[in-house]
Amino acid sequence: MSDSQQPTVIITGASSGVGLYAAKSLAERGWHVVMACRNLPKTENVAKEVGIPESSRTIMQLDLASLESVRQFVQDFRATGRQLNALVCNAAVYFPLLKEPMRSKEGYELSVATNHLGHFLLCNLMLEDLKNSTAADKRLVILGTVTANPKELGGKIPIPAPPDLGNLAGFEAGFKAPMSMIDGKKFKSGKAYKDSKLCNMLTMRELHRRYSDSTDITFNALYPGCVAETALFRNHYGLFRKLFPLFQKNITGGYVSEELAGDRVAQVVAEPEFKKSGVYWSWGNRQKEGRQAFDQEVSDEAMDANKAVRMWELSEKLVGLA
């Protein structure tokens, strides 16, 4: 297949875990994968290790915690001359043990800056590339998490607190010190992660509401199952990293490998049955042989259309789009 015939997908955070194996699975399906990552030498090494051919990949610099880096990435991608078929917002950071917030280059709490604001800017800028592409099938896919959805079993655990954006007081106040939470309350690192992923879901739903009818782009999200052995947990206790996979394998039955989760991402990007906008695809909390994906119900807050609009408007200001 020539370069001009290869469909192109951008995957953020493709240097490890789900993103890496999604890149591998899509390359095996004939796609050209733009691996958008912070650490280029590491990405080069792991791409070789898992067998992604050089002809099927382009590795490009992207640090989602820097809005300047996001804008530069968009310019760098456009300079390649490639048409865009799909964007996968996969990258995420999680700092469960922090007592005080870390900050992005712009001064925003780091997990919300990376997981939500960086991706929010990227989605908005790359909408133009998707709109301008002549591809017949164009998709924007965002990775969700069970922990941000209290409608699911795995999201009912209120530790440290359930996701809750409140009235977005932290965003309203500019989200810089002393503000570190979207709801304007006291910093809780685990909740900051959940809130950022709730924003991901609101972003997907608002993209769908705003653009699915006027464009031919499919906007959706997915939870591929509990990927218990992933670099997302690199900042957690060593004992947690050892026991959590065993718990998911032997107690909950929710465990999925990075390879399987990556292949599920590839399915949502490439397979015809997933060409349905506004859907949060899931394979459930308990993995069963031959289970098919289904349209997962999301939380009441993720379905709140008014909150989605306000979150969107405030996020536009924070990333410099408004």
BELBELCOR-V118354 format. One record per residue. PHI is phi in radians with two decimals (none if undefined). PSI is psi in whole degrees, 0 to 359 (NA if undefined). OMEGA is omega in radians with two decimals (999 if undefined). Layout:
BEGIN
PHI_PSI_OMEGA + PHI_PSI_OMEGA
END
This chain:
BEGIN
none_130_-3.13 + -1.31_164_3.13 + -0.97_320_-3.07 + -1.22_338_3.14 + -1.59_339_-3.11 + -1.22_125_2.98 + -1.17_147_-3.07 + -2.01_135_3.09 + -2.22_139_2.97 + -1.76_130_3.08 + -2.18_120_3.07 + -1.41_146_3.13 + 1.15_41_-3.06 + -1.60_15_-3.11 + -1.58_357_3.12 + -2.83_168_2.95 + 0.99_221_-3.05 + -1.05_317_-3.11 + -1.09_319_3.13 + -1.11_314_-3.09 + -1.35_337_2.97 + -1.17_319_3.09 + -1.07_316_3.13 + -1.08_313_-3.10 + -1.12_319_3.14 + -1.24_324_3.07 + -1.08_321_3.11 + -1.17_337_3.10 + -1.55_3_3.09 + 1.69_10_3.14 + -1.52_155_2.92 + -1.69_126_-3.01 + -1.89_121_2.99 + -1.61_111_-3.10 + -1.60_104_-3.03 + -1.68_108_-2.95 + -2.52_164_3.09 + -1.38_318_-2.99 + -1.83_99_-3.03 + -1.23_316_3.11 + -1.06_319_3.10 + -1.06_316_-3.11 + -1.11_319_3.09 + -1.02_315_-3.11 + -1.14_313_-3.07 + -1.25_329_3.08 + -1.08_319_3.08 + -1.16_317_-3.08 + -1.05_318_-3.10 + -1.56_356_3.01 + 1.52_33_3.03 + -1.48_115_-3.06 + -1.09_147_3.13 + -0.99_325_-3.12 + -1.22_345_-3.09 + -1.81_6_-3.07 + -2.49_148_2.92 + -2.25_127_-3.13 + -1.78_125_-3.05 + -2.32_147_-3.10 + -1.26_128_3.02 + -2.67_121_2.99 + -2.02_105_-3.05 + -1.17_344_3.11 + -1.40_358_3.11 + -2.15_115_3.14 + -1.12_328_3.07 + -1.10_319_3.12 + -1.13_322_3.10 + -1.06_313_-3.13 + -1.12_321_3.12 + -1.15_320_3.11 + -1.02_316_-3.13 + -1.05_317_3.09 + -1.08_316_-3.11 + -1.12_320_3.11 + -1.12_315_-3.12 + -1.07_329_3.13 + -1.18_341_3.11 + -1.29_340_-3.12 + 1.36_5_-3.13 + -1.37_143_2.97 + -1.41_147_-3.10 + -1.79_126_3.08 + -1.72_327_-3.07 + -2.71_147_3.03 + -2.15_128_3.11 + -2.02_115_3.10 + -1.59_94_-3.01 + -1.93_325_-2.99 + -1.04_145_3.08 + -2.77_151_2.99 + -2.13_154_-3.05 + -2.57_122_-3.08 + -2.17_73_-2.98 + -1.19_343_-3.02 + -1.78_358_-3.10 + -1.17_138_3.03 + -1.69_330_3.11 + -2.16_147_-3.08 + -1.23_144_2.88 + -1.58_158_-3.03 + -2.13_149_3.04 + -1.37_176_3.11 + -0.97_325_-3.13 + -1.49_356_3.10 + 1.68_10_3.13 + -1.59_151_3.06 + -0.92_134_-2.84 + -1.19_321_-3.10 + -1.23_321_3.08 + -1.22_321_3.12 + -1.05_317_-3.08 + -1.37_305_-2.99 + -1.26_322_-3.09 + -1.84_298_-2.95 + -1.14_318_3.09 + -1.07_315_3.11 + -1.19_323_3.13 + -1.04_314_3.11 + -1.13_316_-3.14 + -1.04_313_3.13 + -1.03_315_-3.10 + -1.14_319_3.14 + -1.23_321_-3.06 + -1.47_354_2.98 + -0.97_322_3.13 + -1.09_319_-3.14 + -1.16_320_3.10 + -1.18_317_3.12 + -1.08_320_-3.06 + -1.40_346_3.14 + -1.21_141_3.10 + -1.54_4_3.13 + -1.05_144_-3.12 + -1.33_335_-3.06 + -2.27_111_-3.07 + -2.19_134_-3.04 + -2.42_148_3.02 + -2.18_119_-2.99 + -2.12_132_3.14 + -2.09_135_3.11 + -1.36_130_3.08 + -1.79_184_3.07 + -2.56_145_3.13 + -1.12_330_-3.05 + -1.20_342_3.14 + -1.71_9_-3.09 + -2.25_94_-3.13 + -1.10_351_3.08 + -1.33_347_3.13 + -1.82_153_-3.11 + -0.93_312_-3.10 + -1.21_347_3.14 + -1.72_3_-3.10 + -1.53_353_-3.10 + -1.40_114_-3.02 + -1.52_39_-3.13 + -1.97_125_-0.07 + -1.33_340_3.09 + -2.99_151_3.09 + -1.20_159_3.08 + -1.09_139_-3.13 + -2.89_115_-3.12 + -1.52_355_-3.13 + 0.99_224_3.08 + -1.76_22_3.09 + 1.08_34_-3.06 + -1.08_326_3.12 + -1.16_317_3.06 + -1.13_317_3.14 + -1.00_323_-3.07 + -1.47_4_3.10 + 1.73_351_2.99 + 1.05_25_3.03 + -1.96_166_-3.09 + -0.85_135_0.18 + -1.51_1_-3.14 + -1.25_133_3.09 + -2.41_355_3.12 + -2.16_147_-3.11 + -1.07_324_3.14 + -1.43_359_3.09 + 1.45_4_-3.07 + -1.65_188_-3.07 + -1.10_144_-3.08 + -1.12_127_2.99 + -2.35_112_-2.96 + -1.06_315_-3.14 + -1.13_322_3.11 + -1.20_324_3.11 + -1.01_319_3.09 + -1.10_311_-3.14 + -1.04_318_3.14 + -1.09_320_3.14 + -1.11_322_3.13 + -1.30_329_3.00 + -1.09_320_3.07 + -1.08_323_3.06 + -0.98_316_-3.12 + -1.19_317_3.09 + -1.10_323_3.10 + -1.08_314_3.13 + -1.05_314_-3.08 + -1.18_324_3.13 + -1.30_323_3.00 + -1.01_315_3.12 + -1.06_313_-3.10 + -1.11_319_-3.05 + -1.37_324_-2.87 + -2.18_349_-3.03 + -1.19_326_3.14 + -1.35_324_-3.04 + -1.53_348_3.09 + -2.19_174_3.05 + -1.84_34_-3.14 + -1.68_136_3.04 + -1.65_124_3.11 + -1.94_121_3.06 + -2.66_178_-3.12 + -2.40_169_3.10 + -2.68_153_2.92 + -2.07_109_-3.01 + -1.45_3_-3.04 + 1.96_172_-3.06 + -1.42_105_3.10 + -1.55_89_-2.96 + -1.38_339_3.11 + -1.92_87_-3.06 + -2.56_154_3.13 + -1.12_347_3.08 + -1.00_330_-3.09 + -1.64_15_-3.06 + -1.13_339_3.14 + -1.69_13_3.14 + -1.70_171_3.08 + -1.02_144_3.11 + -1.03_321_-3.14 + -1.12_321_3.09 + -1.07_315_-3.11 + -1.10_331_3.14 + -1.40_318_-3.01 + -1.50_328_-3.03 + -1.03_314_3.09 + -1.05_321_3.12 + -1.12_319_3.11 + -1.07_315_-3.11 + -1.23_328_3.14 + -1.30_316_-2.92 + -1.80_339_-3.08 + -1.88_303_-3.06 + -1.50_332_-3.05 + 1.28_16_-3.08 + -1.60_354_-3.01 + -1.10_134_2.91 + -2.32_149_3.12 + -1.34_161_3.06 + -1.04_322_-3.13 + -1.10_313_-3.13 + -1.16_317_3.13 + -1.08_318_3.10 + -1.09_320_3.12 + -1.16_326_3.11 + -1.17_322_3.03 + -1.05_315_3.14 + -1.05_322_3.09 + -1.06_315_-3.11 + -1.15_330_3.11 + -1.32_322_-2.87 + -2.01_335_-2.98 + -1.50_142_-3.08 + -1.03_326_-3.06 + -1.21_348_3.12 + -1.74_9_3.13 + -1.45_71_-3.10 + -2.52_113_-2.99 + -1.38_149_3.07 + 1.46_11_-3.05 + -1.77_141_2.98 + -1.82_100_-3.08 + -1.37_142_3.11 + -2.55_154_3.02 + -1.92_10_3.02 + 1.56_170_-3.13 + -1.41_331_3.12 + -2.00_121_-3.07 + -1.39_134_3.12 + -2.28_148_-3.13 + -0.99_127_3.05 + 1.30_12_-3.12 + -1.11_137_3.10 + -1.71_155_3.10 + -1.20_152_3.10 + -2.46_165_3.14 + -1.40_104_-3.06 + -1.41_133_3.02 + -1.14_139_3.12 + -1.89_171_-3.05 + -1.17_161_3.12 + -1.04_322_-3.13 + -1.19_322_3.10 + -1.19_338_3.12 + -1.61_358_-3.06 + -1.32_102_-3.05 + -1.12_322_3.14 + -1.16_319_3.11 + -1.16_323_3.11 + -1.07_317_-3.14 + -1.13_315_-3.12 + -1.17_318_3.08 + -1.03_318_-3.14 + -1.10_312_-3.10 + -1.11_318_3.14 + -1.24_323_3.10 + -1.13_321_3.07 + -0.99_317_3.12 + -1.14_316_-3.07 + -1.14_328_-3.12 + -1.70_1_3.06 + 1.45_25_3.08 + -1.64_339_-3.09 + -1.76_NA_999
END
